[in-house]
Amino acid sequence: MKNTFYIIVSLFALTSCEKEIDLDLNDQSGNIVIEGNITNQSGPYTVKITKSVSFSEPNQYPAVTGAQVILSDDMGQTETLHYAGNGMYQTTTFAGEPGRTYTLKVQAEGKQYTAQSTMPEVVYFDGLKQSSFKFGDKITYTLLPLFTDPMPLGNRYLFSFTINDLPKKYMNTFSDNVNNGLPNQQPLILPNDDNKGRDHEVVVGDKIHVEMQSIDTNIFTYYSALLQISGGNGGTATPANPPSNISNGALGYFSAHTTDTETFVIQPVTP
C-alpha cells in the first residue's frame, strides 16, 4: 500500500511503544486495502475499500466497487452499508457507543474479510497547554494535551494534528505505561525548520487543530508501527503492511474509537 503518513515523534515516543514490531515491507500492489472507522460521534461512518499500488506508482488507488460491507455490534445492531462512490461505503442509521465491540465483514472480489474493534470508554480532552524550548536563536513550540488517564492500565491514545487547516497530518501514539492514572505529561512536538521544504515551521499565530482518539490495542500497534517505520525522525513513510487487525491478508485497519478535538493558536513567548 502506498499511502503517505506524516508522523512527528514526541519526546516520549519511545515509551509509547510496547515492543519491537516486525514488519514485512515487500511490495504488495494489488492487495485489497480496507480503512474503517466508527466513533462515539454521530455518523455516518465510512469504510473505504481500495487496491494498493507499488511504491513506484502515483498516489492513485483504484476503488473497489460492488462489495458487501456489514457493520454489527455485540448488542445486536447491524447494518449493510451503501456505496457512496470513490471506494467509500457509508452507514445510514448505525450508532457508535463506548464499551461496545464492533465487527466489520466485507465480501469483495470473491473473498471475505473480517475485523473486530472494541471502543474504549471516553477519556475527556480538557484542552491544550503551550510550552517552548530554545536551541540557539530558534524557538520550538510544544502543546501538552490536557487529560487524565483512567486508573486501569492499558489505555491507548492516538493524537493527530494539522496546522492552519493544511492537509498534511501529523500523528503521535501515547500509552499509559509510564503515566497510568495520572494527568498527561507527554507533549506534541510541533514542526520547526529542521526539515526544510517538508514541514511547515510553526510560528506565533498558527492555528493547531488536534484530534484525540482513545483507541484499542490493535490500532495502537498499527499506528506505532508507522512511527517505527518513520525512524523517529518526523519524516514520511510508505509502509506496505503495518500489522492489520483485518483477516485474510487485507491491508489497512478497522478502528472503533472515541474522538474529541481542540484548537489552539500559538501565542508569543513571554520573557
N, C-alpha and C positions, 0 to 999 in steps of 0.2 A: 504494500500500500504506500503510495507516495503522497501522504498528507504532510504538510509542513507545520510543525508545532514550535512555537516560540516560548521558551522557558527561561525564567530568571530564577536563580537559586538563592535562597535566603542564607543568612549567616548560620542558620541551624539546619540546613538541608541534610547534612549527614545524619542528624539524629532522627530525621523523619523516615528514613528507610529502615525497614525491619531486617532485611537480609540482602545479600547479593542476588541478582536475578539473572539467570542465564537466558540470553537472547539469541535467536537464530535470525540473522538479518539477510538470509538468501532471498533473491528475487522471487516474489510470489505474484507476479502480474496475472490477472485474470481470475483471481480468487474473489469470492463474494465478501463484501465489507458491510457490516451492519452496525449502525450507530443509533442506539435508542436511549431516550431519557424520559423519566416520569418523575414529577416533583410534587411537593406539598402545595404548590400554587395551582390555580385554576388552569385547566387545559385550554385548547387542545394540546396533546402530547404527540411527538413525532418519532417515527422510526425511519431512518434514511438507509436505503439499500443501493449500493453501487458496486462496481467492479474495480479492483485495484489495477494499477498500471506500473510499469517498470520505472526504475529510477531515472532512466534517460528520457522518459515520456513527459510531455507537458502536463500541468496540473488540471487535467480534464478527465473526470471519472465517469465512465458510462453508467447511466441509470439502469437499475433492474426494475422492469415493469412486470405486471401480471403475477406478482407474489401474493400469497395469502399470509396476512400478518394478524396474529391474535394476541391480545393482552388479557391477562387474568390475574386475580389475587387470591389470597388464602381465605377470603370471606365470601367467595362465590361470584364476585363481579367479573364479567368477561365482555369483551367487545372485539369485533373484527374491524380492523382499520380500513379506511378508504384511501384510494390513491389520489394524491393531490398534485402530482407532477414532479419532475426532476428527481425521481427516486424517493420522494417523500411520501410516507404513509401516515395518516393522521387519525386521531381519535375524535369522537363527537361528544360523548357523554361520560367517558371514563373519568374517575376521580382518584387522585393520589392522596394517601394519608400515611403519616409516620407510623412505624411499627408493623406495617403490613409487608408481606413478602409477595413480590410480583414475578410472574412468569411471562416470558415472551416466546412465542412459537412462530417460526417463519417457514413457509413452504415456498421454495423458489428454485426454478430450473431443475426440478426433479429431486431435490434434496430437502431435508428438514433440519432446521437449526433451532435449538432451544437455549434459553438462558434464564437465570433467576437472580434477583437482587432484592435485598431487604432494606427498606427505607429507615434510616436511623431516626431516633427522636430528635425534635428540634433543639438546637443549641442557639441561643439568641445572640445575634450580631449587634453589639451595642454601640458601634461607631469605630472611628479611626483616629489615631493619635500620631502627629508628625514628630519626627526627630531628624537629626542630621549629623554627619561627621565630615571632617575636612582632611583632605590629602593635599598638602601644598596650598595652592590657591583654589582648589576645586572643592565644591560642596556636593556631597552625595546625600540624597534625601531617602528616608525610610518612612514607612507607615506601619504602625502597630495595630493590627486588628484587635478590637476590644471585645473579648468574650471570655466566659468562664467555662472551662472544661468540666463536664459532669464527672462525678467520683468514680463510677465503674471504669476500669481500664479497658482500652480498646477502641476509643473514639478516633475517627479518621476524618480529615478535612481536605478539601481542595479549594484553594483560593486562585481566582483568575482576575486579571485587571486589564483595562485598556486606558489609554491616555488620550484626552481630548477627543474622544469618540472615534479615534482612528481604528481601522480594522485589525491591526496587529494585537494579538492577545498573549499575555504572559501568565505563567502558571507556577504555583507552589503547592506541594503537599505538606501537610502538617500531621503529626501524630501526637498522642498524649503519653508516649513512652517516658519522657523526662519531665512532664509537667502535669501529671494526672491530677484532676480535681482542683486545679489552680487557675487563676487568671492567666491568659495567654501572654507569653513573653517572646514569641517568635515573630520578627518583623518581616515585612515585604521590602526587599531592596529594590528601589526604583532605578531605571536605567540612567547611566551617565554617559559620558562621551568616550568610554573605553572601546566601544565597538563602532567606530565612526562609519556612517553610512548604513548601519544595520539597525540602530536603535535611535529612538527619539531621546535626546538628553532632557531630562525633567528639569524644569526651571520654575521659578516663582510664577504663580498664576495658572499653571497647568491643572487641568481637571482630571482626577484619577477616579475611575469608576470600578469598584471592587465587588465581585460576587463571592460569597462564602457558601460552600456546599458541605453538608455533612454526608459523608459517603461510606459505603460498606468496604470491607477489607479487600475484596476482589478488585474494586475500582481503584482503591488506594494503590494496590500493586501495579495495576495497569499504568496509572499516571506516574508512579515512582519510577517505573521502567523508562518512561520518556525522559525523566530527569537524569537517570543513569546514562542513557544514550547520548544526551547532550554533553556529557563530560563535565557537568557542573560549571560551564563557562558562560551560560546565558545565551548560547548560540542556537542554531536551528538543528533539528534532527528530522530524518525521514525514515522512521522505523518501519520495517516490513511487517513485523508481527510481534508487538509487545503482548504480554500474556493476556489473552482474552478470556472472558467468562462465558463465551458463546460456544456451543458444541459443534462438532462435525467439521472442524477446521476453518470456521469462519474467522475473518479478521474483524476487529472493532470491539465494541463493548455494549452492555446494557446496564444502565445505572438508574436505580431508584434512590433519589436523594432529596434532602431539604435544601432550600435555597433562600438567601436573603442578600440584599445589596445595600451598599453605602457609597456615597460620592464625596470626595474631599478635594478642595482646591489648595494647592501648595502655597504656604504662607512665607513671607520673609523671615529670615532668621534674626532674632533679636539678640543684641550683644549680651 
